[in-house]
Amino acid sequence: MIDIITSILLFLGLFFFLGGSIGIIRFPDFYSRLHPAGKLDSMGVLLSLCALALYTVKSLTMGNFLTAAKIIFIVSFVFITSPTATHAIIDAGMRAGLKHWNKNNNQDKKEEKP
Amino acid sequence: MKKFAVILGLMIWGGLLIYIADDFPGWGDPQAPASVNLSPYYIEQSIPDTDVPNVVTSILADYRGFDTMFETAVIFTAGLACLFLLRSYSTKEPDVYLYRHTATGVILRIEKGGTIPVGSADFERIDATWVPHDLIIKTTCRLILPFVFIFALYVIAHGHHSPGGGFQGGVILGAATIIFAISYNLRTATRNITERFAAFFSAAGVLLYASTGVLCMFFGGNFLDYGALAPLFGTTIAGARSLGILIVEIGVGMSVMAVMSSIYYNISSNGRLNEGL
């Protein structure tokens, strides 16, 4: 039973990783690329590490429980810090004056104009 | 022609290096010269000799303690060099002071000749290239930092049993200081971990390491032979060596942490330590 839940969680986490990686490549500019990057860190890591923690406590001993608790700690810290890091990076980009993407200031089109 | 000669020379040297690499022992070969002479002694005798299961730590801080002492001294010297090169003591007053009213977030711009609210609890001085009041980042850092400090102390103290030790724990402590300085500002960071404190600790760490070695000589052993401290700690020789490693690691951690903070303070503010990132 735990095996099944673990594999489902792992596959969900890998799904988020896959989507995040594709998003980083495919999205048009800095700000929209940070969106999948943040998702990847929070959701992908959350699901796959929870799967690992669950798999560790399959045979419940004190040592295994401590290992799982450490993994859960990692999950909670990543869950707090990763969105903050994304927020800080976007904030820095805004303050540095980087324009966000829209249909009119598309970089490819600008190169075609002259 | 010159280009061709250079390429030819590089090819000959590269070919020689590849040719020599063929004579190296295989990766992880148990019969290799490196793993037949000294390594088996360390692996087998680490626990009987020093009570430390992590062989890396016992080699680093006990068998080769002299080497590690000078590594710490190198880090201390790097911090000193950074301090001497960058620190400038010019006390040029800025033309404009910026103060934030903490309750409302209103920014006051005080030109030359205006009254500066020094020592007032309601106002907080901010940098000339000021960054807006970022509540999210500050709150997260305040939430995370205690755990970072505890983890760093754990890494220092748990180096006997798991990967870790003074250098790693010290770097984590230093990184915590840097995170604090980035998320608040340099002025707040230098108020909590002052420059004087950093300079004092970077020297005190090396001094702690060296004086442990000298203490061993007082108890009749060689320099850095922690086993001689057994009567002082009231343990067996192996236990004393384990405790000696712990003391030494604490010294390394202090030194690394202080040097990291000191270098960051100087580099981020061009050595003026008043404004910066």
Boltz contact constraints between the chains, C-beta under 6 A:
constraints:
  - contact:
      token1: [A, 84]
      token2: [B, 137]
      max_distance: 6.0
  - contact:
      token1: [A, 84]
      token2: [B, 140]
      max_distance: 6.0
  - contact:
      token1: [A, 87]
      token2: [B, 136]
      max_distance: 6.0
  - contact:
      token1: [A, 88]
      token2: [B, 137]
      max_distance: 6.0
